Amino acid sequence: MPPKARAAGKGRAPAKRKLAEEFPPGEVLTDTGKKAWKLGAPIGQGGFGLIYLADENSAKPVDADARYVIKVEPSENGPLFSELKFYMRAAKPDQIQSWMKFHKMKNLGVPRYWGSGLHEKGGKRYRFMVIDRLGTDLQKKFEECGKQFPRKLVLQLGIRLLNILEYIHDHEYVHADIKASNLMLSYSDPNQVYLVDYGLAYRYSPDGALKEYKEDPKRCHDGTIEFTSIDAHKGASPSRRSDLEILSYCMVQWLCSQLPWEDKLQDPLYVRDSKISCQEDISEFMTKCFSTQDKPDEIQKFMEEVKSLGYQDTPPYDKLRSILQAGLKTIKSKDDGKLDFAVVKGAGSPRAQKTPKKRKVENEDSETDGSPVKKKTVTNKLELNGVKKGRPKKVKNTVGRKQAYPKSRLVDVETQTSPGVAQKSRGRPKKTSN
Ligand SMILES: Nc1ncnc2c1ncn2[C@@H]1O[C@H](COP(=O)(O)OP(=O)(O)OP(=O)(O)O)[C@@H](O)[C@H]1O
């Protein structure tokens, strides 16, 4: 089977998964700590589950301003189980709080985990997880900005992500799928950004024992094809340097609209080889992406620093942050804590308008021995009145796998990034590569 087919999810018979049924608003779920939660309207749809507004159980119905969401999936599905493991190990509110206190930080963009459990209904068992409710995602913002973010914003996002990555790396995990659609603004504060979707997060250092570099041909190209790391292209488990490499590709895309390999995402070997060439000559890569006057030297320095990292190395987070801070200084700016999604002059040109094809593959197994989860299908995002949902994955040649959730049953709820500011609908579902 050529890698092309494998990356598109056609190579192996995938595990059968079920889609969660919709629970009516008012359904009460009790977590393992005996805390009762009430479901509100469903506001999002993942590959195999639904995301509901939720609140602590009370006599009142859950309103549109709810502070929490609950992700529900049939209990036998692996992805939520792996994601839940991450949240339970690394995202407890007091854990994050003490890190922030120690590092003198005002905020850290990891959604807080508030509880989880199993719920039985109609003879079926569902797994659920309660996390912070968030606002709009940055892919939507990117598109609204004509597929280009201002340099100041990119550098600020880079610094925030370094803070987030340092935290999750310190808690034995790598994310492995950083991208704008996995970054969400806080629901109440448009200047706070959160990294979400830990379905692919990998425990690279269980109990402090670092995983060795090992290529597994069956896992080649895991992740989202345009951003995934060279290690992942080669089938090695993601490591800390992979997260930073992915971040560097994201920053370049946000700055110049499109990565050079986005014209051929259906060919993972081409994408892999383009990334290898990019790393061999980062200066040449920068010349391909930017005009001489727009070339951000700090991004080149960042990439050179990441390139020098060994598979098991601890990244120099402070140094990387100061490289991005120096970039802010170059443009006579500083991180004032405000995220300004201004449209860049010239953004929205035909080149910038080309929609990158996302090929995210999903994990197939529950967490076992800390091996990376297997991913192999395509993600599509839909949105209803600003409420986003990952579209049920499409898997070719697979009977019984694709079950589209009836779109008409998703409740039309307005997502707000700040009270009173409704998000516009994103309209039609995007086409995916396949
Ligand atoms: N904490 C949250 N607050 C508000 N909306 C959310 C939150 N988490 C996810 N969503 C929305 O719900 C949608 C579905 O999220 P979910 O994490 O289930 O799926 P996904 O990441 O798209 O797919 P997958 O099932 O492959 O992980 C997302 O696209 C997102 O817009």
Ligand as a Chemical Component Dictionary entry (heavy atoms), coordinates in Angstrom:
data_LIG
# 
_chem_comp.id                   LIG 
_chem_comp.type                 NON-POLYMER 
_chem_comp.pdbx_formal_charge   0 
_chem_comp.three_letter_code    LIG 
# 
loop_
_chem_comp_atom.comp_id 
_chem_comp_atom.atom_id 
_chem_comp_atom.alt_atom_id 
_chem_comp_atom.type_symbol 
_chem_comp_atom.charge 
_chem_comp_atom.model_Cartn_x 
_chem_comp_atom.model_Cartn_y 
_chem_comp_atom.model_Cartn_z 
_chem_comp_atom.pdbx_ordinal 
LIG N1  N1  N 0 -14.429 23.592 24.941 1  
LIG C1  C1  C 0 -15.217 23.899 23.925 2  
LIG N2  N2  N 0 -16.076 24.933 23.964 3  
LIG C2  C2  C 0 -16.883 25.240 22.921 4  
LIG N3  N3  N 0 -16.885 24.566 21.763 5  
LIG C3  C3  C 0 -16.047 23.525 21.661 6  
LIG C4  C4  C 0 -15.178 23.134 22.722 7  
LIG N4  N4  N 0 -14.462 22.061 22.325 8  
LIG C5  C5  C 0 -14.859 21.807 21.073 9  
LIG N5  N5  N 0 -15.802 22.669 20.673 10 
LIG C6  C6  C 0 -16.447 22.726 19.368 11 
LIG O1  O1  O 0 -17.075 21.489 19.095 12 
LIG C7  C7  C 0 -16.560 20.926 17.875 13 
LIG C8  C8  C 0 -16.337 19.477 18.084 14 
LIG O2  O2  O 0 -15.245 19.329 18.971 15 
LIG P1  P1  P 0 -14.537 17.946 19.194 16 
LIG O3  O3  O 0 -13.313 18.193 20.024 17 
LIG O4  O4  O 0 -15.501 16.933 19.647 18 
LIG O5  O5  O 0 -14.265 17.519 17.751 19 
LIG P2  P2  P 0 -13.102 17.659 16.747 20 
LIG O6  O6  O 0 -11.860 18.074 17.417 21 
LIG O7  O7  O 0 -13.563 18.518 15.642 22 
LIG O8  O8  O 0 -13.072 16.208 16.253 23 
LIG P3  P3  P 0 -12.510 14.910 16.944 24 
LIG O9  O9  O 0 -13.700 14.139 17.383 25 
LIG O10 O10 O 0 -11.794 14.289 15.830 26 
LIG O11 O11 O 0 -11.590 15.315 18.051 27 
LIG C9  C9  C 0 -15.248 21.643 17.592 28 
LIG O12 O12 O 0 -15.067 21.817 16.221 29 
LIG C10 C10 C 0 -15.333 22.928 18.339 30 
LIG O13 O13 O 0 -15.669 23.985 17.498 31 
# 
loop_
_chem_comp_bond.comp_id 
_chem_comp_bond.atom_id_1 
_chem_comp_bond.atom_id_2 
_chem_comp_bond.value_order 
_chem_comp_bond.pdbx_ordinal 
LIG N1  C1  SING 1  
LIG C1  N2  SING 2  
LIG C1  C4  DOUB 3  
LIG N2  C2  DOUB 4  
LIG C2  N3  SING 5  
LIG N3  C3  DOUB 6  
LIG C3  C4  SING 7  
LIG C3  N5  SING 8  
LIG C4  N4  SING 9  
LIG N4  C5  DOUB 10 
LIG C5  N5  SING 11 
LIG N5  C6  SING 12 
LIG C6  O1  SING 13 
LIG C6  C10 SING 14 
LIG O1  C7  SING 15 
LIG C7  C8  SING 16 
LIG C7  C9  SING 17 
LIG C8  O2  SING 18 
LIG O2  P1  SING 19 
LIG P1  O3  DOUB 20 
LIG P1  O4  SING 21 
LIG P1  O5  SING 22 
LIG O5  P2  SING 23 
LIG P2  O6  DOUB 24 
LIG P2  O7  SING 25 
LIG P2  O8  SING 26 
LIG O8  P3  SING 27 
LIG P3  O9  DOUB 28 
LIG P3  O10 SING 29 
LIG P3  O11 SING 30 
LIG C9  O12 SING 31 
LIG C9  C10 SING 32 
LIG C10 O13 SING 33 
# 
